[in-house]
Amino acid sequence: MVRAVRGAVQIDADTREAVLAGVTELVTEVMERNRLTTDDVISVIFTSTPDLTSEFPALAARKLGFHDVPLICASEIDVPGALPRVVRLMAHVETDRPRQEIQHVYLKGATALRMDIAQ
């Protein structure tokens, strides 16, 4: 079956190091909590708020071994009052786990985005 896994992390600052560290933590948590390997991942869409421009979030996934996984980055719409410095992901994965067992991961300040499903 194909499932979508969501996640987000609030980045400490708009620096290359902070973006890579935050996204590395997010991707690692998504993979571990859902017991996935890169072979299970079909594709990942990363978005970032317009205030994050120092690095592509997908680079963190490449550094984690997502070499043959299609990745793309996009910008979130600039909504007034939105939580700043957030990277979101939606990973499409192959898994036998039922939808209700998928662990969506929201880290740091991004837990406020989805209190209903944040782990």
All heavy atoms as an XYZ file, in Angstrom:
915
protein
N       0.829     -1.184      0.000
C       0.000      0.000      0.000
C       0.873      1.248      0.000
O       1.979      1.230      0.538
C      -0.864      0.043      1.255
C      -2.113     -0.779      1.178
S      -3.078     -0.525      2.681
C      -2.303     -1.744      3.719
N       0.331      2.293     -0.537
C       1.007      3.588     -0.501
C       0.329      4.433      0.569
O      -0.897      4.520      0.624
C       0.931      4.299     -1.869
C       1.514      5.704     -1.784
C       1.646      3.481     -2.926
N       1.154      5.034      1.420
C       0.665      5.930      2.465
C       1.432      7.238      2.400
O       2.567      7.278      1.906
C       0.866      5.325      3.865
C       0.144      4.025      4.084
C      -1.312      4.281      4.394
N      -1.984      3.032      4.713
C      -3.193      2.742      4.319
N      -3.879      3.594      3.596
N      -3.738      1.602      4.630
N       0.834      8.297      2.911
C       1.511      9.584      3.036
C       1.816      9.823      4.506
O       0.976      9.583      5.365
C       0.644     10.705      2.485
N       3.024     10.269      4.763
C       3.450     10.601      6.121
C       3.761     12.094      6.144
O       4.498     12.585      5.287
C       4.710      9.807      6.533
C       5.082     10.118      7.976
C       4.509      8.312      6.331
N       3.193     12.798      7.118
C       3.401     14.240      7.236
C       4.334     14.531      8.389
O       4.440     13.760      9.333
C       2.076     14.950      7.498
C       1.127     14.998      6.319
C       1.598     15.888      5.184
N       2.139     17.164      5.611
C       1.462     18.280      5.802
N       0.165     18.314      5.585
N       2.055     19.385      6.184
N       4.964     15.691      8.299
C       5.809     16.130      9.397
C       6.206     17.575      9.208
O       6.079     18.136      8.122
N       6.690     18.174     10.290
C       7.160     19.557     10.233
C       8.107     19.805     11.397
O       8.038     19.138     12.433
C       5.985     20.529     10.286
N       8.964     20.779     11.199
C       9.886     21.204     12.249
C      10.066     22.710     12.142
O      10.125     23.256     11.040
C      11.252     20.476     12.145
C      11.960     20.767     10.840
C      12.148     20.789     13.337
N      10.125     23.363     13.298
C      10.451     24.787     13.292
C      11.967     24.900     13.425
O      12.580     24.311     14.323
C       9.751     25.528     14.426
C       9.916     27.029     14.309
C       9.080     27.795     15.307
O       8.894     27.365     16.442
N       8.564     28.942     14.878
N      12.555     25.649     12.519
C      14.003     25.814     12.456
C      14.404     26.983     13.357
O      13.718     28.008     13.408
C      14.440     26.083     10.993
C      13.925     24.976     10.050
C      15.947     26.246     10.885
C      14.417     23.585     10.355
N      15.536     26.834     14.057
C      15.975     27.860     15.017
C      16.326     29.190     14.363
O      16.040     30.249     14.917
C      17.180     27.351     15.812
C      16.816     26.161     16.694
O      15.649     26.057     17.121
O      17.709     25.331     16.953
N      16.965     29.138     13.198
C      17.402     30.365     12.514
C      17.561     30.052     11.031
O      17.743     28.896     10.649
C      18.730     30.852     13.091
N      17.518     31.077     10.207
C      17.708     30.870      8.766
C      19.199     30.835      8.434
O      19.759     31.760      7.864
C      17.005     31.960      7.959
C      17.107     31.702      6.455
O      17.281     30.531      6.068
O      17.019     32.673      5.682
N      19.816     29.729      8.840
C      21.211     29.467      8.474
C      21.267     28.084      7.848
O      20.410     27.234      8.121
C      22.158     29.497      9.695
O      21.831     28.408     10.576
C      22.066     30.829     10.432
N      22.262     27.881      7.016
C      22.421     26.576      6.360
C      22.494     25.464      7.405
O      21.849     24.425      7.285
C      23.670     26.599      5.491
C      23.906     25.327      4.722
C      25.139     25.464      3.797
N      25.172     24.404      2.830
C      25.754     23.218      3.049
N      26.345     22.970      4.193
N      25.728     22.298      2.103
N      23.292     25.684      8.437
C      23.496     24.668      9.467
C      22.197     24.344     10.210
O      21.888     23.194     10.471
C      24.568     25.126     10.465
C      25.947     25.281      9.865
C      26.137     26.553      9.029
O      25.353     27.528      9.194
O      27.047     26.554      8.187
N      21.430     25.387     10.544
C      20.186     25.173     11.275
C      19.149     24.449     10.424
O      18.436     23.564     10.920
C      19.633     26.507     11.778
N      19.048     24.810      9.145
C      18.096     24.135      8.258
C      18.476     22.660      8.116
O      17.634     21.769      8.272
C      18.026     24.825      6.872
C      17.239     23.981      5.881
C      17.410     26.213      7.015
N      19.739     22.387      7.846
C      20.169     20.988      7.682
C      19.976     20.194      8.967
O      19.516     19.051      8.935
C      21.620     20.930      7.211
C      21.862     21.446      5.785
C      23.356     21.421      5.462
C      21.066     20.660      4.759
N      20.291     20.787     10.112
C      20.121     20.081     11.387
C      18.649     19.788     11.670
O      18.293     18.670     12.056
C      20.729     20.899     12.520
N      17.791     20.774     11.475
C      16.372     20.583     11.743
C      15.733     19.558     10.828
O      14.961     18.704     11.267
N      16.059     19.633      9.541
C      15.468     18.688      8.584
C      16.039     17.285      8.801
O      15.317     16.290      8.682
C      15.659     19.176      7.137
C      15.122     18.153      6.144
C      14.962     20.515      6.933
N      17.295     17.197      9.147
C      17.886     15.889      9.458
C      17.147     15.245     10.627
O      16.790     14.066     10.581
C      19.385     16.028      9.790
O      20.065     16.490      8.620
C      19.987     14.715     10.251
N      16.883     16.027     11.659
C      16.144     15.508     12.815
C      14.738     15.065     12.404
O      14.272     13.989     12.799
C      16.069     16.571     13.905
C      15.335     16.121     15.143
C      15.219     17.183     16.216
O      15.614     18.347     15.982
O      14.701     16.853     17.300
N      14.061     15.871     11.599
C      12.703     15.553     11.164
C      12.668     14.270     10.340
O      11.881     13.356     10.617
C      12.116     16.714     10.365
C      10.738     16.487      9.754
C       9.691     16.216     10.823
C      10.349     17.675      8.878
N      13.509     14.191      9.326
C      13.510     13.012      8.451
C      13.878     11.755      9.245
O      13.253     10.694      9.086
C      14.461     13.220      7.254
C      14.634     11.929      6.464
C      13.933     14.339      6.354
N      14.859     11.867     10.113
C      15.267     10.717     10.924
C      14.118     10.232     11.799
O      13.858      9.024     11.885
C      16.491     11.091     11.787
O      17.565     11.461     10.924
C      16.928      9.929     12.666
N      13.409     11.155     12.437
C      12.270     10.782     13.286
C      11.140     10.136     12.486
O      10.549      9.151     12.927
C      11.742     12.005     14.043
C      12.618     12.431     15.178
C      12.650     11.437     16.329
O      11.587     10.887     16.697
O      13.750     11.197     16.857
N      10.838     10.692     11.313
C       9.796     10.103     10.463
C      10.162      8.666     10.097
O       9.333      7.754     10.193
C       9.574     10.953      9.191
C       8.776     10.181      8.147
C       8.869     12.257      9.537
N      11.401      8.460      9.716
C      11.845      7.124      9.302
C      11.829      6.148     10.484
O      11.348      5.023     10.354
C      13.235      7.209      8.687
C      13.314      8.073      7.431
S      12.322      7.457      6.067
C      13.383      6.100      5.533
N      12.343      6.568     11.621
C      12.413      5.680     12.785
C      11.031      5.352     13.340
O      10.729      4.188     13.608
C      13.288      6.299     13.877
C      14.760      6.274     13.526
C      15.637      6.944     14.568
O      15.119      7.447     15.609
O      16.872      6.973     14.344
N      10.197      6.362     13.521
C       8.882      6.128     14.125
C       7.982      5.260     13.254
O       7.089      4.575     13.749
C       8.180      7.447     14.421
C       8.842      8.232     15.535
C       8.038      9.456     15.865
N       8.781     10.390     16.688
C       8.294     11.506     17.170
N       7.029     11.843     16.910
N       9.031     12.305     17.901
N       8.223      5.290     11.943
C       7.402      4.492     11.028
C       8.125      3.242     10.533
O       7.628      2.553      9.657
C       6.954      5.366      9.854
C       5.932      6.379     10.305
O       4.789      6.026     10.580
N       6.345      7.635     10.435
N       9.293      2.987     11.107
C      10.099      1.802     10.767
C      10.273      1.674      9.254
O       9.986      0.634      8.659
C       9.477      0.551     11.382
C       9.489      0.576     12.904
C       8.983     -0.695     13.538
N       7.603     -1.051     13.234
C       6.541     -0.621     13.895
N       6.681      0.209     14.893
N       5.335     -1.020     13.573
N      10.766      2.747      8.648
C      10.954      2.801      7.201
C      12.432      2.784      6.841
O      13.276      3.212      7.627
C      10.339      4.095      6.638
C       8.836      4.274      6.818
C       8.437      5.704      6.498
C       8.072      3.284      5.959
N      12.715      2.323      5.633
C      14.041      2.463      5.035
C      13.880      3.323      3.785
O      12.753      3.543      3.317
C      14.643      1.100      4.646
O      13.887      0.560      3.543
C      14.625      0.123      5.814
N      14.986      3.769      3.231
C      14.877      4.580      2.011
C      14.253      3.787      0.872
O      13.642      4.380     -0.018
C      16.249      5.135      1.585
O      17.173      4.067      1.443
C      16.767      6.146      2.598
N      14.368      2.472      0.887
C      13.726      1.647     -0.153
C      12.201      1.719     -0.083
O      11.520      1.456     -1.075
C      14.163      0.194     -0.045
C      15.576     -0.032     -0.532
O      16.089      0.800     -1.306
O      16.176     -1.047     -0.130
N      11.657      2.066      1.071
C      10.206      2.184      1.238
C       9.664      3.521      0.742
O       8.464      3.675      0.556
C       9.825      2.058      2.719
C      10.237      0.737      3.331
O      10.121     -0.295      2.652
O      10.681      0.753      4.501
N      10.551      4.492      0.558
C      10.123      5.859      0.233
C       9.997      6.035     -1.275
O      10.946      5.816     -2.025
C      11.106      6.896      0.823
C      10.646      8.309      0.491
C      11.240      6.709      2.332
N       8.821      6.449     -1.710
C       8.550      6.689     -3.129
C       9.022      8.083     -3.521
O       9.714      8.264     -4.521
C       7.047      6.528     -3.426
C       6.617      5.088     -3.122
C       6.724      6.921     -4.864
C       5.106      4.899     -3.049
N       8.638      9.087     -2.728
C       9.043     10.471     -2.994
C       8.788     11.303     -1.744
O       8.034     10.893     -0.856
C       8.271     11.060     -4.172
O       6.887     11.130     -3.875
N       9.427     12.478     -1.691
C       9.220     13.396     -0.570
C       9.090     14.809     -1.125
O       9.908     15.245     -1.935
C      10.375     13.358      0.455
C      10.066     14.275      1.640
C      10.658     11.942      0.935
N       8.053     15.497     -0.658
C       7.867     16.911     -0.962
C       8.213     17.688      0.302
O       7.674     17.401      1.385
C       6.410     17.208     -1.363
C       6.036     16.414     -2.608
C       6.206     18.712     -1.570
C       4.545     16.411     -2.906
N       9.133     18.629      0.180
C       9.490     19.528      1.276
C       8.962     20.912      0.943
O       9.089     21.363     -0.199
C      11.008     19.646      1.436
C      11.679     18.399      1.915
C      12.233     17.509      1.010
C      11.782     18.124      3.273
C      12.873     16.359      1.440
C      12.425     16.971      3.714
C      12.968     16.092      2.800
N       8.384     21.586      1.928
C       8.057     22.998      1.758
C       8.685     23.753      2.917
O       8.911     23.194      3.999
C       6.538     23.269      1.746
O       5.977     22.942      3.015
C       5.853     22.493      0.628
N       8.973     25.019      2.674
C       9.483     25.858      3.750
C       8.787     27.205      3.690
O       8.345     27.652      2.622
C      11.002     26.022      3.663
O      11.373     26.581      2.432
N       8.681     27.836      4.836
C       8.084     29.160      4.882
C       9.008     30.132      4.160
O      10.215     29.885      4.038
C       7.836     29.588      6.341
O       9.028     29.412      7.105
C       6.707     28.782      6.965
N       8.453     31.224      3.633
C       9.254     32.149      2.817
C      10.448     32.781      3.537
O      11.345     33.311      2.890
C       8.242     33.225      2.401
C       6.916     32.558      2.490
C       7.033     31.580      3.626
N      10.486     32.682      4.866
C      11.603     33.260      5.611
C      12.815     32.329      5.712
O      13.823     32.683      6.325
C      11.146     33.711      7.003
C      10.447     32.620      7.789
O      10.295     31.491      7.271
O      10.026     32.887      8.924
N      12.730     31.149      5.113
C      13.863     30.211      5.089
C      14.404     30.129      3.660
O      13.748     29.570      2.777
C      13.437     28.816      5.563
C      13.086     28.681      7.035
C      12.572     27.278      7.325
C      14.281     29.012      7.922
N      15.585     30.686      3.457
C      16.166     30.720      2.111
C      17.627     30.294      2.077
O      18.252     30.342      1.021
C      16.062     32.144      1.522
O      16.773     33.050      2.369
C      14.614     32.582      1.382
N      18.175     29.864      3.198
C      19.620     29.603      3.263
C      20.039     28.248      2.694
O      21.212     28.066      2.368
C      20.116     29.741      4.698
O      19.453     28.810      5.519
N      19.100     27.296      2.583
C      19.455     25.976      2.053
C      18.192     25.237      1.620
O      17.106     25.483      2.141
C      20.190     25.144      3.108
C      20.754     23.821      2.591
C      21.660     23.975      1.384
O      22.841     24.299      1.562
O      21.153     23.787      0.239
N      18.366     24.331      0.666
C      17.267     23.457      0.249
C      17.081     22.368      1.303
O      18.042     21.658      1.626
C      17.578     22.797     -1.094
C      17.611     23.748     -2.251
C      18.823     24.129     -2.807
C      16.438     24.253     -2.789
C      18.864     24.998     -3.880
C      16.469     25.121     -3.871
C      17.681     25.497     -4.415
N      15.875     22.189      1.844
C      15.660     21.124      2.821
C      15.999     19.726      2.295
O      16.464     18.870      3.042
C      14.164     21.235      3.138
C      13.831     22.657      2.855
C      14.694     23.041      1.681
N      15.814     19.496      1.020
C      16.085     18.167      0.450
C      17.544     17.756      0.596
O      17.849     16.565      0.631
C      15.679     18.135     -1.020
N      18.448     18.715      0.716
C      19.861     18.364      0.870
C      20.086     17.520      2.120
O      20.887     16.586      2.107
C      20.727     19.619      0.909
C      22.229     19.363      1.077
C      22.779     18.516     -0.071
C      22.976     20.681      1.203
N      19.366     17.805      3.192
C      19.501     17.002      4.413
C      19.117     15.549      4.154
O      19.785     14.626      4.623
C      18.647     17.595      5.529
N      18.045     15.328      3.385
C      17.642     13.961      3.061
C      18.692     13.278      2.190
O      18.999     12.093      2.379
C      16.284     13.961      2.362
N      19.256     13.988      1.239
C      20.318     13.410      0.397
C      21.486     12.962      1.269
O      22.034     11.885      1.090
C      20.806     14.426     -0.628
C      19.786     14.770     -1.673
C      19.794     13.783     -2.819
N      18.786     14.190     -3.800
C      17.738     13.454     -4.116
N      17.555     12.277     -3.581
N      16.863     13.885     -5.002
N      21.847     13.803      2.258
C      22.959     13.464      3.146
C      22.640     12.253      4.018
O      23.540     11.598      4.519
C      23.332     14.669      4.009
C      23.996     15.780      3.226
C      24.280     16.980      4.128
C      25.045     18.045      3.395
N      26.486     17.877      3.515
N      21.347     11.952      4.207
C      20.924     10.776      4.972
C      20.810      9.516      4.113
O      20.428      8.473      4.624
C      19.579     11.051      5.659
C      19.612     12.019      6.830
C      18.192     12.359      7.268
C      20.400     11.415      7.993
N      21.090      9.625      2.811
C      21.061      8.447      1.960
C      19.902      8.362      0.987
O      19.732      7.338      0.334
N      19.132      9.417      0.837
C      18.005      9.421     -0.100
C      18.518      9.744     -1.511
O      18.029     10.650     -2.165
C      16.972     10.470      0.330
C      16.143     10.083      1.517
C      16.717      9.864      2.757
C      14.770      9.938      1.394
C      15.962      9.526      3.859
C      13.993      9.598      2.493
C      14.589      9.388      3.733
N      19.483      8.985     -1.986
C      20.146      9.293     -3.252
C      19.270      9.024     -4.476
O      19.326      9.771     -5.447
C      21.453      8.511     -3.368
C      22.397      8.807     -2.247
N      22.956     10.040     -2.043
C      22.847      8.021     -1.239
C      23.720     10.014     -0.980
N      23.671      8.796     -0.452
N      18.465      7.970     -4.446
C      17.640      7.638     -5.613
C      16.150      7.871     -5.363
O      15.306      7.370     -6.093
C      17.906      6.212     -6.079
C      17.592      5.165     -5.022
O      17.284      5.536     -3.873
O      17.644      3.966     -5.342
N      15.831      8.644     -4.333
C      14.446      8.982     -4.022
C      14.137     10.352     -4.623
O      14.873     11.305     -4.387
C      14.220      9.026     -2.493
C      12.797      9.481     -2.166
C      14.521      7.685     -1.848
N      13.071     10.484     -5.400
C      12.704     11.798     -5.920
C      12.316     12.747     -4.781
O      11.461     12.418     -3.952
C      11.507     11.514     -6.824
C      11.627     10.071     -7.185
C      12.223      9.421     -5.976
N      12.975     13.891     -4.738
C      12.730     14.912     -3.726
C      12.473     16.239     -4.423
O      13.053     16.508     -5.466
C      13.958     15.079     -2.815
C      14.533     13.835     -2.168
C      15.831     14.175     -1.441
C      13.532     13.207     -1.208
N      11.621     17.056     -3.836
C      11.386     18.389     -4.389
C      11.135     19.354     -3.240
O      10.584     18.979     -2.202
C      10.208     18.403     -5.392
C      10.190     19.700     -6.176
C       8.886     18.148     -4.710
C       9.303     19.660     -7.409
N      11.552     20.593     -3.445
C      11.335     21.658     -2.457
C      10.424     22.715     -3.071
O      10.508     23.003     -4.257
C      12.656     22.311     -2.063
S      13.827     21.198     -1.292
N       9.584     23.290     -2.219
C       8.690     24.361     -2.650
C       8.517     25.327     -1.484
O       8.869     25.017     -0.348
C       7.336     23.794     -3.075
N       7.946     26.473     -1.785
C       7.706     27.480     -0.758
C       6.250     27.431     -0.321
O       5.344     27.310     -1.146
C       8.044     28.864     -1.317
O       7.841     29.846     -0.336
N       6.028     27.532      0.978
C       4.676     27.660      1.519
C       4.125     29.032      1.144
O       4.897     29.976      0.942
C       4.697     27.542      3.048
C       4.898     26.148      3.578
C       3.651     25.274      3.458
O       2.508     25.802      3.453
O       3.833     24.059      3.362
N       2.831     29.168      1.094
C       2.252     30.481      0.856
C       2.496     31.364      2.079
O       2.592     30.875      3.206
C       0.752     30.404      0.493
C      -0.052     29.738      1.604
C       0.562     29.671     -0.825
C      -1.545     29.773      1.363
N       2.643     32.641      1.859
C       2.992     33.603      2.901
C       1.725     34.107      3.581
O       1.189     35.160      3.243
C       3.787     34.755      2.286
C       4.475     35.606      3.324
O       4.495     35.215      4.510
O       4.999     36.661      2.951
N       1.239     33.344      4.556
C       0.008     33.690      5.259
C       0.346     34.576      6.456
O       1.208     34.217      7.266
C      -0.717     32.405      5.732
C      -1.925     32.747      6.583
C      -1.112     31.557      4.535
N      -0.292     35.733      6.563
C      -0.026     36.612      7.710
C      -0.273     35.878      9.034
O      -1.276     35.191      9.201
C      -1.027     37.756      7.531
C      -1.344     37.755      6.066
C      -1.277     36.307      5.642
N       0.675     36.006      9.957
C       0.539     35.392     11.273
C       0.932     33.931     11.337
O       0.821     33.316     12.401
N       1.374     33.356     10.222
C       1.765     31.941     10.220
C       3.019     31.735     11.050
O       3.840     32.641     11.226
C       2.002     31.464      8.794
N       3.176     30.539     11.563
C       4.361     30.179     12.334
C       5.599     30.361     11.460
O       5.645     29.862     10.337
C       4.239     28.722     12.788
C       5.239     28.215     13.809
C       5.066     28.957     15.142
C       5.033     26.717     14.025
N       6.615     31.080     11.940
C       7.804     31.325     11.114
C       8.781     30.157     11.113
O       8.732     29.294     11.990
C       8.441     32.552     11.785
C       8.046     32.430     13.226
C       6.665     31.801     13.217
N       9.658     30.151     10.106
C      10.798     29.232      9.991
C      10.388     27.766     10.110
O      10.958     27.012     10.885
C      11.877     29.579     11.023
C      12.452     30.972     10.894
C      13.504     31.268     11.940
N      13.227     30.693     13.254
C      12.398     31.196     14.165
N      11.765     32.321     13.917
N      12.226     30.596     15.321
N       9.422     27.348      9.310
C       8.927     25.973      9.364
C       9.232     25.245      8.060
O       8.981     25.766      6.972
C       7.406     25.936      9.643
C       6.865     24.509      9.556
C       7.102     26.540     11.005
N       9.765     24.043      8.199
C       9.913     23.128      7.071
C       8.905     22.001      7.283
O       8.823     21.418      8.369
C      11.339     22.542      6.977
C      11.407     21.466      5.891
C      12.355     23.641      6.697
N       8.124     21.740      6.249
C       7.149     20.644      6.274
C       7.590     19.583      5.279
O       8.286     19.891      4.311
C       5.765     21.161      5.885
C       5.133     22.108      6.892
C       3.881     22.742      6.287
N       3.127     23.539      7.218
C       3.370     24.819      7.508
N       4.364     25.464      6.909
N       2.616     25.467      8.378
N       7.147     18.372      5.516
C       7.381     17.322      4.528
C       6.143     16.471      4.378
O       5.333     16.360      5.300
C       8.594     16.449      4.878
C       8.562     15.479      6.048
C       7.712     14.255      5.795
C       9.969     15.031      6.372
N       5.995     15.909      3.193
C       5.011     14.867      2.944
C       5.744     13.778      2.173
O       6.183     14.007      1.041
C       3.797     15.354      2.160
C       2.772     14.238      2.002
S       1.114     14.772      1.497
C       1.451     15.780      0.093
N       5.888     12.645      2.826
C       6.576     11.511      2.214
C       5.547     10.488      1.763
O       4.621     10.161      2.513
C       7.541     10.882      3.218
N       5.702     10.015      0.561
C       4.866      8.937      0.034
C       5.673      7.657      0.192
O       6.799      7.575     -0.306
C       4.524      9.194     -1.438
C       3.820     10.485     -1.620
N       4.478     11.649     -1.983
C       2.523     10.814     -1.441
C       3.601     12.624     -2.044
N       2.412     12.162     -1.721
N       5.094      6.687      0.914
C       5.844      5.484      1.256
C       5.042      4.231      0.956
O       3.808      4.256      0.925
C       6.264      5.491      2.746
C       7.107      6.728      3.067
C       5.065      5.414      3.673
N       5.771      3.157      0.749
C       5.156      1.840      0.625
C       5.249      1.167      1.984
O       6.337      1.051      2.559
C       5.887      0.997     -0.414
C       5.712      1.508     -1.823
C       6.439      0.649     -2.835
O       7.674      0.550     -2.738
O       5.755      0.077     -3.704
N       4.081      0.764      2.517
C       4.050      0.128      3.828
C       2.796     -0.722      3.947
O       1.790     -0.440      3.298
C       4.081      1.175      4.960
O       4.070      0.503      6.223
C       2.921      2.143      4.876
N       2.879     -1.723      4.782
C       1.706     -2.546      5.084
C       0.947     -2.015      6.299
O      -0.096     -2.562      6.653
C       2.127     -3.995      5.344
C       2.625     -4.679      4.084
O       2.188     -4.294      2.982
O       3.463     -5.599      4.205
N       1.468     -0.966      6.910
C       0.829     -0.421      8.105
C      -0.489      0.256      7.739
O      -0.563      1.005      6.766
C       1.748      0.587      8.773
C       3.051     -0.049      9.254
C       3.960      0.939      9.855
N       3.489      1.182     11.216
C       4.012      2.085     12.014
N       4.988      2.871     11.592
N       3.562      2.234     13.238
N      -1.535      0.030      8.527
C      -2.793      0.736      8.278
C      -2.634      2.236      8.536
O      -1.752      2.661      9.291
C      -3.777      0.122      9.272
C      -3.017     -0.815     10.120
C      -1.628     -0.915      9.626
N      -3.484      3.011      7.915
C      -3.412      4.468      8.015
C      -3.351      4.959      9.461
O      -2.600      5.869      9.788
C      -4.604      5.101      7.296
C      -4.539      6.602      7.206
C      -5.733      7.159      6.486
N      -5.943      6.447      5.240
C      -6.170      7.016      4.083
N      -6.257      8.317      3.991
N      -6.349      6.305      3.000
N      -4.138      4.351     10.343
C      -4.183      4.815     11.727
C      -2.893      4.513     12.498
O      -2.690      5.055     13.587
C      -5.408      4.249     12.469
C      -5.421      2.751     12.608
C      -6.107      2.032     11.460
O      -6.250      2.580     10.377
N      -6.519      0.803     11.685
N      -2.013      3.701     11.947
C      -0.734      3.412     12.604
C       0.412      4.280     12.082
O       1.528      4.201     12.602
C      -0.371      1.940     12.441
C      -1.244      1.019     13.263
C      -0.831     -0.431     13.146
O       0.315     -0.712     12.724
O      -1.659     -1.299     13.473
N       0.155      5.089     11.077
C       1.196      5.986     10.558
C       1.477      7.051     11.609
O       0.566      7.646     12.171
C       0.751      6.634      9.224
C       0.556      5.562      8.149
C       1.734      7.711      8.775
C       1.795      4.797      7.770
N       2.757      7.282     11.874
C       3.176      8.270     12.870
C       3.603      9.550     12.144
O       4.634      9.573     11.477
C       4.354      7.728     13.675
C       4.046      6.457     14.401
C       3.803      6.699     15.864
O       4.251      7.689     16.419
N       3.084      5.792     16.487
N       2.802     10.581     12.257
C       3.147     11.888     11.722
C       3.990     12.604     12.773
O       3.736     12.478     13.970
C       1.886     12.678     11.381
C       0.993     11.930     10.437
N       1.258     11.829      9.090
C      -0.146     11.227     10.659
C       0.305     11.102      8.516
N      -0.552     10.734      9.435
N       5.005     13.342     12.326
C       6.007     13.873     13.257
C       6.046     15.395     13.178
O       6.336     15.958     12.115
C       7.404     13.290     12.924
C       8.454     13.867     13.853
C       7.378     11.760     12.990
N       5.795     16.040     14.302
C       5.856     17.501     14.401
C       6.795     17.837     15.551
O       6.563     17.420     16.686
C       4.461     18.089     14.618
C       3.621     17.936     13.376
C       2.986     16.730     13.082
C       3.514     18.979     12.469
C       2.252     16.575     11.920
C       2.774     18.831     11.303
C       2.155     17.625     11.037
O       1.436     17.471      9.881
N       7.878     18.552     15.244
C       8.938     18.799     16.212
C       9.068     20.281     16.541
O       8.769     21.145     15.723
C      10.272     18.293     15.658
C      10.330     16.817     15.277
C      11.671     16.498     14.621
C      10.085     15.926     16.487
N       9.569     20.521     17.733
C       9.827     21.878     18.233
C       8.547     22.700     18.150
O       7.472     22.177     18.454
C      11.008     22.495     17.509
C      12.287     21.667     17.686
C      13.469     22.306     17.061
C      14.691     21.418     17.305
N      15.881     21.936     16.690
N       8.603     23.936     17.749
C       7.425     24.789     17.696
C       6.368     24.314     16.726
O       5.208     24.708     16.818
N       6.741     23.444     15.785
C       5.783     22.955     14.786
C       4.718     22.045     15.387
O       3.714     21.772     14.731
C       6.519     22.233     13.654
N       4.886     21.602     16.624
C       3.829     20.800     17.247
C       2.522     21.586     17.319
O       1.449     21.000     17.297
C       4.234     20.338     18.666
O       4.528     21.477     19.464
C       5.419     19.394     18.618
N       2.618     22.916     17.358
C       1.417     23.758     17.413
C       0.593     23.670     16.139
O      -0.602     23.985     16.141
C       1.812     25.214     17.673
N       1.195     23.224     15.047
C       0.478     23.144     13.775
C      -0.569     22.041     13.772
O      -1.613     22.168     13.137
C       1.461     22.906     12.618
C       2.474     24.002     12.383
C       3.495     23.549     11.335
C       1.786     25.286     11.957
N      -0.280     20.944     14.431
C      -1.190     19.795     14.415
C      -1.214     19.117     15.782
O      -0.744     17.997     15.937
C      -0.780     18.796     13.336
C      -0.966     19.231     11.911
C      -2.425     19.515     11.546
N      -3.342     18.423     11.791
C      -3.709     17.527     10.879
N      -3.239     17.591      9.656
N      -4.563     16.573     11.188
N      -1.743     19.803     16.759
C      -1.812     19.236     18.115
C      -2.598     17.916     18.118
O      -2.380     17.069     18.962
C      -2.444     20.227     19.071
C      -1.615     21.489     19.276
S      -0.013     21.182     20.023
C      -0.475     20.756     21.678
N      -3.486     17.749     17.141
C      -4.321     16.558     17.095
C      -3.540     15.301     16.712
O      -3.914     14.189     17.094
C      -5.487     16.756     16.127
C      -5.054     17.095     14.714
O      -4.037     17.802     14.546
O      -5.739     16.668     13.776
N      -2.428     15.463     15.961
C      -1.684     14.269     15.535
C      -0.201     14.325     15.899
O       0.518     13.371     15.650
C      -1.817     14.008     14.022
C      -1.285     15.172     13.200
C      -3.252     13.665     13.659
C      -1.234     14.907     11.707
N       0.258     15.415     16.491
C       1.677     15.516     16.845
C       2.011     14.458     17.883
O       1.249     14.232     18.827
C       1.987     16.906     17.384
N       3.129     13.797     17.706
C       3.561     12.730     18.631
C       4.471     13.298     19.689
O       5.345     14.034     19.438
C       4.290     11.643     17.842
C       3.460     11.029     16.752
C       2.285     10.230     17.268
O       2.400      9.520     18.253
N       1.156     10.345     16.612
